[in-house]
Amino acid sequence: MTQVPVVREPGATHAVVIGASMAGMLAARVLAGHVDRVTVIERDRLPEGAEQRKGVPQGRQIHVLLARGSAVLDRLFPGFSRDLVAAGAVPFRLPGDALILSKAGWVDRRTPGWTMTSASRPLIEETLRRRLLQLPGIAVLDGSEVTELRASDDGRAVRGVSVRRADGGDDSRSIDADLVVDASGRGSRTPHWLADLGYPEPERTQVDSHIAYATRLYRIPDGFAADWRAAMLMPRPPGNPRTGDLMPIEGGRWIVTLMGAARQHPPTDEAGFTAFMRELSDPIIADTVAHAEPVSDIRGHRGTANRLAHYERMPRWPERLVVLGDAVCAFNPVYGQGMTTAAIAAETLDDCLWAQRRRRPAGDLEGMARRFQRLLARRNRDAWMLSTGEDLRYPTTTGTTAGRILRAQHRYFDRVERAAVTDPAVTEVYARVFGMLERPTALFRPRIVAAAIRAGRAPTRPAAPTVGVPAPRTSTEQQQEVRT
């Protein structure tokens, strides 16, 4: 992708987004409805197609766009899910088309749940980037990095950024902006930039279950037939901290990701990867890929701690600067919340900008940035509590410990999982909470509480499903094979 010149028309409003991440592209889409021009500045040279890039080190691992995230993308880019499927993504129902083995047993599949569109991270990004660049007023400056925030003389407001070529070229320049959005991910330099402007650095919280993951792609065998399309084997903490997922993606492939918490990391060598897969809570994934052709190397990834920067608590905050995505709140990837929380952050920015229009004259952004950070913190809270709460089931997790209330919640959620094994009404709510369509408080409705009480303490583990097999060939197919 080539660089697009940044042109500031007299009197035109301009926003700068740091990072062409999912969060950055979604923020740019929202900003396009509020300013005349949006410039996305990205350190990587962006590929023309669905290719891996250095700035997304976890891009080869499994990615999940939950139901709420899909809904937001389809609202911002009408027909986005349809475009993704046209590009090769695979839709399936969760849990209706998926085998999900929780701590209690196989989750009831009689409720169809919601549709997941399964694809690789590069395909999701490429589809989103293509739709974004079709909008007027969007410019991309790739192969470039932001080196500092430029502020007003009194330091109260951010007025732009300084940019240079990422390859180390000596061509630094300034770009003015009415609003700057940092969506640069876990490596965000905003805390340091704020310190340079005389602001304190934010408080930080980190909860680390010491998880790592490894992924491999397989070609789906010709004629493979089963009554399911995906398999998800959940960990059983604290004894078995291992997770395994198998999902179909574009190109007639399966993506298989193994995850291990509590420092029980999946190996990236052939024998170790296979042995780890065999030690999951059920052999269904190992048996399914046993005769499938691997079509990639085994790729590992670490650096998966839950990290939260408390910008909402800052005693002072500069006007016209907002921070979102992984730059604020980054999750352990096991629960698949990252892209969906990025979509929620974009939705939150849109809400705040519309509210500012009603509150202030056009172009007056006073107070908006601080209100955004506080509202974003509230909207991230549920996902943060779910992710860190589950991680704290492991005694080796660092950062904090599970208190009495959290341990009581663990016991209750275990009962809800047992009820979800046999009760489709519970499964429906359970699936909607997992898909972030409902808040976790939905699991405390009287109907769910009663089912959880009935579920009792004894885990229920129905018989394991059968592995899919190639469908029998018809005589016509056999004759065609002989002719060819």
MOQUINOR-V259516 format. One record per residue. N is the residue number from 1. RES is the residue in one letter. SS is DSSP state (2 for helix, 1 for strand, 0 for the rest). NEAR is the number of other ideal C-beta (glycine too) atoms within 8 Angstrom. Layout:
N,RES,SS,NEAR / N,RES,SS,NEAR
//
This chain:
1,M,0,7 / 2,T,0,3 / 3,Q,0,8 / 4,V,0,7 / 5,P,0,5 / 6,V,0,8 / 7,V,0,6 / 8,R,0,8 / 9,E,0,7 / 10,P,0,4 / 11,G,0,3 / 12,A,0,9 / 13,T,0,9 / 14,H,1,13 / 15,A,1,16 / 16,V,1,14 / 17,V,1,15 / 18,I,1,12 / 19,G,0,17 / 20,A,0,13 / 21,S,0,14 / 22,M,2,13 / 23,A,2,16 / 24,G,2,17 / 25,M,2,14 / 26,L,2,16 / 27,A,2,16 / 28,A,2,14 / 29,R,2,13 / 30,V,2,14 / 31,L,2,15 / 32,A,0,12 / 33,G,0,6 / 34,H,0,9 / 35,V,0,13 / 36,D,0,7 / 37,R,1,14 / 38,V,1,14 / 39,T,1,14 / 40,V,1,14 / 41,I,1,15 / 42,E,1,14 / 43,R,0,9 / 44,D,0,11 / 45,R,0,7 / 46,L,0,11 / 47,P,0,10 / 48,E,0,5 / 49,G,0,5 / 50,A,0,11 / 51,E,0,8 / 52,Q,0,6 / 53,R,0,11 / 54,K,0,5 / 55,G,0,11 / 56,V,0,10 / 57,P,0,7 / 58,Q,0,8 / 59,G,0,11 / 60,R,0,9 / 61,Q,0,12 / 62,I,0,8 / 63,H,0,11 / 64,V,0,8 / 65,L,0,11 / 66,L,0,14 / 67,A,2,12 / 68,R,2,12 / 69,G,2,14 / 70,S,2,14 / 71,A,2,9 / 72,V,2,14 / 73,L,2,14 / 74,D,2,11 / 75,R,2,7 / 76,L,2,10 / 77,F,0,12 / 78,P,0,5 / 79,G,0,7 / 80,F,2,14 / 81,S,2,12 / 82,R,2,7 / 83,D,2,11 / 84,L,2,13 / 85,V,2,11 / 86,A,2,6 / 87,A,0,12 / 88,G,0,10 / 89,A,0,13 / 90,V,1,13 / 91,P,1,9 / 92,F,1,13 / 93,R,1,11 / 94,L,1,15 / 95,P,1,13 / 96,G,0,11 / 97,D,0,10 / 98,A,1,15 / 99,L,1,11 / 100,I,1,11 / 101,L,1,13 / 102,S,0,11 / 103,K,0,9 / 104,A,0,12 / 105,G,0,11 / 106,W,1,13 / 107,V,0,12 / 108,D,0,13 / 109,R,0,12 / 110,R,0,6 / 111,T,0,12 / 112,P,0,5 / 113,G,1,12 / 114,W,1,11 / 115,T,1,10 / 116,M,1,15 / 117,T,1,12 / 118,S,1,12 / 119,A,0,15 / 120,S,0,11 / 121,R,2,12 / 122,P,2,12 / 123,L,2,15 / 124,I,2,15 / 125,E,2,13 / 126,E,2,13 / 127,T,2,14 / 128,L,2,14 / 129,R,2,11 / 130,R,2,8 / 131,R,2,11 / 132,L,2,12 / 133,L,2,8 / 134,Q,0,5 / 135,L,0,9 / 136,P,0,4 / 137,G,0,9 / 138,I,1,12 / 139,A,1,12 / 140,V,1,13 / 141,L,1,13 / 142,D,1,13 / 143,G,0,11 / 144,S,1,13 / 145,E,1,9 / 146,V,1,12 / 147,T,1,8 / 148,E,1,8 / 149,L,1,15 / 150,R,1,10 / 151,A,1,11 / 152,S,0,8 / 153,D,0,4 / 154,D,0,4 / 155,G,0,9 / 156,R,0,7 / 157,A,1,8 / 158,V,1,13 / 159,R,1,9 / 160,G,1,12 / 161,V,1,15 / 162,S,1,12 / 163,V,1,13 / 164,R,1,12 / 165,R,1,9 / 166,A,0,9 / 167,D,0,5 / 168,G,0,5 / 169,G,0,6 / 170,D,0,5 / 171,D,0,6 / 172,S,0,7 / 173,R,1,7 / 174,S,1,8 / 175,I,1,12 / 176,D,1,8 / 177,A,0,14 / 178,D,0,9 / 179,L,1,12 / 180,V,1,14 / 181,V,1,15 / 182,D,1,13 / 183,A,0,16 / 184,S,0,13 / 185,G,2,13 / 186,R,2,8 / 187,G,2,5 / 188,S,0,12 / 189,R,0,8 / 190,T,2,12 / 191,P,2,10 / 192,H,2,8 / 193,W,2,10 / 194,L,2,13 / 195,A,2,10 / 196,D,2,8 / 197,L,0,10 / 198,G,0,5 / 199,Y,0,11 / 200,P,0,8 / 201,E,0,7 / 202,P,0,11 / 203,E,1,6 / 204,R,1,8 / 205,T,1,10 / 206,Q,1,10 / 207,V,1,14 / 208,D,1,10 / 209,S,0,14 / 210,H,0,10 / 211,I,0,14 / 212,A,1,12 / 213,Y,1,14 / 214,A,1,16 / 215,T,1,15 / 216,R,1,12 / 217,L,1,12 / 218,Y,1,12 / 219,R,1,10 / 220,I,0,9 / 221,P,0,9 / 222,D,0,4 / 223,G,0,7 / 224,F,1,10 / 225,A,1,7 / 226,A,0,9 / 227,D,0,4 / 228,W,0,11 / 229,R,0,9 / 230,A,1,15 / 231,A,1,14 / 232,M,1,11 / 233,L,1,13 / 234,M,0,10 / 235,P,0,12 / 236,R,1,7 / 237,P,0,12 / 238,P,0,7 / 239,G,0,5 / 240,N,1,7 / 241,P,0,14 / 242,R,1,16 / 243,T,1,13 / 244,G,1,14 / 245,D,1,14 / 246,L,1,12 / 247,M,1,11 / 248,P,1,11 / 249,I,1,15 / 250,E,0,11 / 251,G,0,5 / 252,G,0,4 / 253,R,1,12 / 254,W,1,14 / 255,I,1,14 / 256,V,1,14 / 257,T,1,11 / 258,L,1,15 / 259,M,1,15 / 260,G,1,15 / 261,A,0,17 / 262,A,0,12 / 263,R,0,7 / 264,Q,0,7 / 265,H,0,10 / 266,P,0,14 / 267,P,0,11 / 268,T,0,9 / 269,D,0,7 / 270,E,2,6 / 271,A,2,7 / 272,G,2,10 / 273,F,2,15 / 274,T,2,9 / 275,A,2,9 / 276,F,2,14 / 277,M,2,13 / 278,R,2,8 / 279,E,0,6 / 280,L,0,14 / 281,S,0,9 / 282,D,0,8 / 283,P,0,7 / 284,I,2,13 / 285,I,2,15 / 286,A,2,11 / 287,D,2,8 / 288,T,2,12 / 289,V,2,12 / 290,A,0,6 / 291,H,0,4 / 292,A,0,11 / 293,E,1,6 / 294,P,1,7 / 295,V,0,7 / 296,S,0,8 / 297,D,0,4 / 298,I,0,12 / 299,R,1,11 / 300,G,1,11 / 301,H,1,13 / 302,R,0,6 / 303,G,0,6 / 304,T,0,9 / 305,A,0,11 / 306,N,1,15 / 307,R,1,11 / 308,L,1,12 / 309,A,1,13 / 310,H,1,11 / 311,Y,2,11 / 312,E,2,8 / 313,R,2,7 / 314,M,0,11 / 315,P,0,4 / 316,R,0,6 / 317,W,0,10 / 318,P,0,15 / 319,E,1,12 / 320,R,0,12 / 321,L,1,13 / 322,V,1,11 / 323,V,1,13 / 324,L,0,16 / 325,G,2,16 / 326,D,2,13 / 327,A,2,15 / 328,V,0,14 / 329,C,1,12 / 330,A,1,10 / 331,F,0,12 / 332,N,0,11 / 333,P,2,12 / 334,V,2,11 / 335,Y,2,10 / 336,G,0,10 / 337,Q,0,11 / 338,G,2,12 / 339,M,2,13 / 340,T,2,15 / 341,T,2,13 / 342,A,2,17 / 343,A,2,14 / 344,I,2,14 / 345,A,2,17 / 346,A,2,16 / 347,E,2,10 / 348,T,2,13 / 349,L,2,15 / 350,D,2,10 / 351,D,2,9 / 352,C,2,12 / 353,L,2,12 / 354,W,2,8 / 355,A,2,9 / 356,Q,2,12 / 357,R,2,9 / 358,R,2,5 / 359,R,2,5 / 360,R,0,7 / 361,P,0,4 / 362,A,0,4 / 363,G,0,6 / 364,D,0,7 / 365,L,0,12 / 366,E,0,6 / 367,G,0,8 / 368,M,2,11 / 369,A,2,13 / 370,R,2,8 / 371,R,2,10 / 372,F,2,12 / 373,Q,2,15 / 374,R,2,9 / 375,L,2,11 / 376,L,2,13 / 377,A,2,12 / 378,R,2,7 / 379,R,2,10 / 380,N,2,14 / 381,R,2,8 / 382,D,2,10 / 383,A,2,14 / 384,W,2,12 / 385,M,2,9 / 386,L,2,11 / 387,S,2,15 / 388,T,2,12 / 389,G,2,11 / 390,E,2,10 / 391,D,2,15 / 392,L,0,13 / 393,R,0,9 / 394,Y,0,12 / 395,P,0,4 / 396,T,0,8 / 397,T,0,15 / 398,T,1,7 / 399,G,0,10 / 400,T,0,6 / 401,T,0,5 / 402,A,0,8 / 403,G,0,6 / 404,R,2,5 / 405,I,2,6 / 406,L,2,10 / 407,R,2,9 / 408,A,2,8 / 409,Q,2,9 / 410,H,2,11 / 411,R,2,8 / 412,Y,2,9 / 413,F,2,9 / 414,D,2,10 / 415,R,2,13 / 416,V,2,15 / 417,E,2,12 / 418,R,2,14 / 419,A,2,14 / 420,A,2,14 / 421,V,2,15 / 422,T,2,7 / 423,D,0,10 / 424,P,2,8 / 425,A,2,9 / 426,V,2,15 / 427,T,2,16 / 428,E,2,10 / 429,V,2,13 / 430,Y,2,13 / 431,A,2,13 / 432,R,2,13 / 433,V,2,13 / 434,F,2,8 / 435,G,0,12 / 436,M,0,14 / 437,L,0,9 / 438,E,0,8 / 439,R,0,6 / 440,P,2,9 / 441,T,2,5 / 442,A,2,11 / 443,L,2,11 / 444,F,2,6 / 445,R,0,8 / 446,P,2,5 / 447,R,2,8 / 448,I,2,14 / 449,V,2,9 / 450,A,2,8 / 451,A,2,13 / 452,A,2,13 / 453,I,2,8 / 454,R,2,7 / 455,A,2,11 / 456,G,0,7 / 457,R,0,3 / 458,A,0,4 / 459,P,0,7 / 460,T,0,10 / 461,R,0,7 / 462,P,0,7 / 463,A,0,3 / 464,A,0,6 / 465,P,0,9 / 466,T,0,5 / 467,V,0,8 / 468,G,0,9 / 469,V,1,7 / 470,P,1,8 / 471,A,0,7 / 472,P,0,4 / 473,R,0,7 / 474,T,0,6 / 475,S,2,5 / 476,T,2,6 / 477,E,2,8 / 478,Q,2,9 / 479,Q,2,8 / 480,Q,2,8 / 481,E,2,8 / 482,V,2,6 / 483,R,2,5 / 484,T,0,4
//
